[in-house]
Amino acid sequence: MKRIAVLLLALALAVAACGSRPKTPEWQLNAHGALERYVEAFMAGNSRVESAEFSRARDELARTGDAGLVARAELTRCALRVASLVIEPCVGFDALRVDTPPAERAYADYLAGKALPQDVQLLPTAHRAIAAAGADATAVKAIVDPLSRLVAAGVLAETGRASPEVLQLAVDTASAQGWRRPLLAWLGAQARRAELAGAQQEAQRLRRRMALVLSQP
């Protein structure tokens, strides 16, 4: 996976910025590598690897005593959950919130569906339009990075603004990337919507597609 969450990318840039030094600190290399592997494992639905790699990344970041860096890792985890329709409090970040920069706090509020108008400009550029009240499938489709697109779709779903078009965009995005966990989540959301609408044949088709995804080792 080459394109990942903005907060993970920020850590990658921090590593690159140290290129002029005699040696990049080991914790930066270790943390970045572990976070990349964590993202890959999460999206594939590999819970064992996911848990181990996140713990490794967090431990490396905590060595610095920098709450902002650890908060970025926690926000990356929460963003992936939102992208996979796991809507729950971002407790790891909440424990650090008081010591984190405003941009991290703004992003946490956005992931929780509670973005404040005065903080929109603190969000990653791709998400600013999504934080607006009138955001729709067009705004989601305009996001180039596939993971950011799924996060945006998840925020719209969390706030009750995900249209059938948004659900389909999320399904198509997850499918194109081969991301099993979010694909199953979004297909499930489509199936439930079809069932509520009485579209049983469509719901059965979606359930069959989910079974196909689950059949893979």
C-alpha positions as CSV (number, residue, x, y, z in Angstrom):
1,M,0.0,0.0,0.0
2,K,1.6,3.2,-1.1
3,R,-1.1,5.8,-0.2
4,I,-2.2,5.8,3.3
5,A,-3.8,8.1,5.9
6,V,-2.6,11.7,6.1
7,L,-1.5,11.3,9.6
8,L,0.7,8.3,8.7
9,L,2.1,10.3,5.8
10,A,3.0,13.1,8.2
11,L,5.2,10.6,10.1
12,A,6.8,9.5,6.8
13,L,7.6,13.1,6.0
14,A,9.1,13.5,9.5
15,V,11.4,10.6,8.7
16,A,12.4,12.0,5.3
17,A,13.1,15.4,6.9
18,C,15.9,13.8,8.8
19,G,17.8,12.7,5.7
20,S,20.4,15.4,6.1
21,R,21.4,14.1,9.5
22,P,24.2,11.5,9.9
23,K,21.6,8.9,10.9
24,T,17.9,8.8,11.1
25,P,16.8,7.9,14.6
26,E,15.9,4.2,14.9
27,W,12.5,4.9,16.5
28,Q,11.3,6.9,13.5
29,L,12.2,4.1,11.0
30,N,10.7,1.4,13.3
31,A,7.5,3.4,14.0
32,H,6.9,4.2,10.4
33,G,7.4,0.7,9.2
34,A,5.2,-0.7,12.0
35,L,2.4,1.7,11.2
36,E,2.5,0.8,7.5
37,R,2.3,-2.9,8.4
38,Y,-0.5,-2.1,10.8
39,V,-2.6,-0.3,8.1
40,E,-2.1,-3.2,5.7
41,A,-3.1,-5.8,8.3
42,F,-6.1,-3.9,9.4
43,M,-7.5,-3.4,5.9
44,A,-6.9,-7.1,5.2
45,G,-8.7,-8.1,8.4
46,N,-5.6,-9.7,9.9
47,S,-6.3,-9.0,13.6
48,R,-3.3,-10.8,15.0
49,V,-0.8,-8.8,12.9
50,E,-2.7,-5.6,13.2
51,S,-2.6,-5.7,17.0
52,A,1.1,-6.5,17.2
53,E,2.2,-3.9,14.7
54,F,0.1,-1.1,16.3
55,S,1.6,-1.9,19.7
56,R,5.1,-1.9,18.2
57,A,4.5,1.5,16.5
58,R,3.0,3.1,19.6
59,D,5.8,1.9,21.8
60,E,8.4,3.4,19.5
61,L,6.5,6.7,19.4
62,A,6.0,6.8,23.2
63,R,9.8,6.6,23.6
64,T,9.9,10.2,22.5
65,G,7.5,11.4,25.2
66,D,5.8,13.4,22.5
67,A,2.0,13.2,23.0
68,G,1.4,14.6,19.5
69,L,3.3,11.8,17.8
70,V,1.5,9.1,19.8
71,A,-1.8,10.9,19.1
72,R,-1.2,10.6,15.4
73,A,-0.9,6.9,15.7
74,E,-4.1,6.7,17.7
75,L,-5.9,8.9,15.2
76,T,-4.7,6.7,12.4
77,R,-6.2,3.7,14.2
78,C,-9.5,5.6,14.7
79,A,-9.6,6.7,11.0
80,L,-9.2,3.2,9.8
81,R,-12.1,2.1,12.0
82,V,-14.3,4.9,10.7
83,A,-13.4,3.9,7.1
84,S,-14.6,0.4,8.1
85,L,-17.8,1.7,9.7
86,V,-16.6,0.8,13.2
87,I,-18.1,3.8,15.0
88,E,-16.9,4.1,18.6
89,P,-15.1,6.6,20.8
90,C,-11.4,7.2,20.0
91,V,-10.3,6.4,23.5
92,G,-6.6,6.1,22.8
93,F,-6.6,9.7,21.5
94,D,-9.0,11.0,24.2
95,A,-6.4,10.0,26.8
96,L,-3.8,12.3,25.1
97,R,-6.1,15.0,23.9
98,V,-5.2,17.7,26.4
99,D,-1.5,17.6,25.3
100,T,-2.1,17.4,21.5
101,P,-1.9,20.2,18.9
102,P,-5.1,21.9,17.6
103,A,-4.9,20.1,14.2
104,E,-5.0,16.7,15.9
105,R,-7.9,17.7,18.1
106,A,-9.8,19.1,15.0
107,Y,-9.2,15.8,13.2
108,A,-10.4,13.8,16.2
109,D,-13.6,15.9,16.3
110,Y,-14.1,15.3,12.5
111,L,-13.7,11.6,12.9
112,A,-16.3,11.7,15.6
113,G,-18.7,13.6,13.3
114,K,-18.4,16.7,15.4
115,A,-16.2,19.0,13.3
116,L,-16.4,22.6,14.5
117,P,-16.8,25.3,11.7
118,Q,-13.9,27.3,13.1
119,D,-11.6,24.2,12.9
120,V,-12.3,23.1,9.3
121,Q,-9.2,24.8,8.0
122,L,-7.1,22.7,10.4
123,L,-8.3,19.5,8.7
124,P,-6.3,17.7,6.0
125,T,-7.3,19.4,2.7
126,A,-9.1,16.4,1.3
127,H,-11.6,16.4,4.3
128,R,-12.5,20.1,4.5
129,A,-15.4,19.8,2.0
130,I,-16.7,16.7,3.9
131,A,-17.0,18.7,7.1
132,A,-19.4,21.1,5.4
133,A,-23.1,20.5,6.0
134,G,-23.9,20.0,2.3
135,A,-21.2,17.3,1.6
136,D,-22.4,14.5,-0.7
137,A,-21.1,11.8,-3.0
138,T,-19.6,14.4,-5.3
139,A,-17.3,15.6,-2.5
140,V,-16.3,12.0,-1.6
141,K,-15.6,11.1,-5.2
142,A,-13.3,14.2,-5.6
143,I,-10.9,12.7,-3.0
144,V,-8.1,11.0,-4.9
145,D,-6.5,9.0,-2.1
146,P,-8.6,5.8,-1.6
147,L,-8.1,5.6,2.2
148,S,-9.0,9.2,2.7
149,R,-12.1,8.6,0.5
150,L,-13.2,5.8,2.7
151,V,-12.7,7.8,5.9
152,A,-14.8,10.6,4.4
153,A,-17.5,8.2,3.5
154,G,-17.4,6.8,7.0
155,V,-17.8,10.3,8.5
156,L,-20.8,10.9,6.3
157,A,-22.3,7.5,7.4
158,E,-21.6,8.4,11.0
159,T,-23.5,11.6,10.7
160,G,-26.4,10.1,8.8
161,R,-25.4,11.8,5.5
162,A,-24.3,8.7,3.5
163,S,-26.5,8.4,0.4
164,P,-26.7,5.2,-1.7
165,E,-24.2,6.8,-4.0
166,V,-21.7,7.3,-1.1
167,L,-22.1,3.6,-0.1
168,Q,-21.4,2.5,-3.7
169,L,-18.3,4.7,-3.9
170,A,-17.0,3.2,-0.7
171,V,-17.7,-0.3,-1.9
172,D,-16.0,0.4,-5.2
173,T,-13.0,2.0,-3.5
174,A,-12.5,-0.9,-1.1
175,S,-13.0,-3.5,-3.8
176,A,-10.5,-1.8,-6.2
177,Q,-7.8,-1.8,-3.4
178,G,-8.6,-5.4,-2.3
179,W,-9.3,-4.2,1.3
180,R,-11.3,-7.0,2.8
181,R,-12.4,-5.4,6.1
182,P,-13.9,-2.2,4.8
183,L,-15.4,-4.0,1.8
184,L,-17.3,-6.3,4.0
185,A,-18.5,-3.4,6.2
186,W,-19.8,-1.4,3.3
187,L,-21.4,-4.3,1.5
188,G,-23.1,-5.1,4.8
189,A,-24.4,-1.6,5.0
190,Q,-25.8,-1.9,1.4
191,A,-27.4,-5.2,2.2
192,R,-29.1,-3.8,5.3
193,R,-30.4,-0.9,3.4
194,A,-31.7,-3.2,0.6
195,E,-33.5,-5.3,3.2
196,L,-35.1,-2.4,4.9
197,A,-36.3,-1.2,1.4
198,G,-37.8,-4.7,0.8
199,A,-35.3,-5.3,-2.1
200,Q,-34.7,-8.9,-1.1
201,Q,-33.1,-10.0,-4.4
202,E,-30.6,-7.2,-4.1
203,A,-29.9,-8.0,-0.5
204,Q,-29.2,-11.6,-1.4
205,R,-26.9,-10.6,-4.2
206,L,-24.9,-8.5,-1.7
207,R,-24.8,-11.2,0.9
208,R,-23.5,-13.6,-1.8
209,R,-20.7,-11.1,-2.6
210,M,-19.8,-10.9,1.1
211,A,-19.7,-14.7,1.3
212,L,-17.3,-14.7,-1.6
213,V,-15.0,-12.2,0.1
214,L,-15.1,-14.3,3.3
215,S,-14.2,-17.4,1.4
216,Q,-10.7,-16.1,0.7
217,P,-8.0,-17.3,3.2
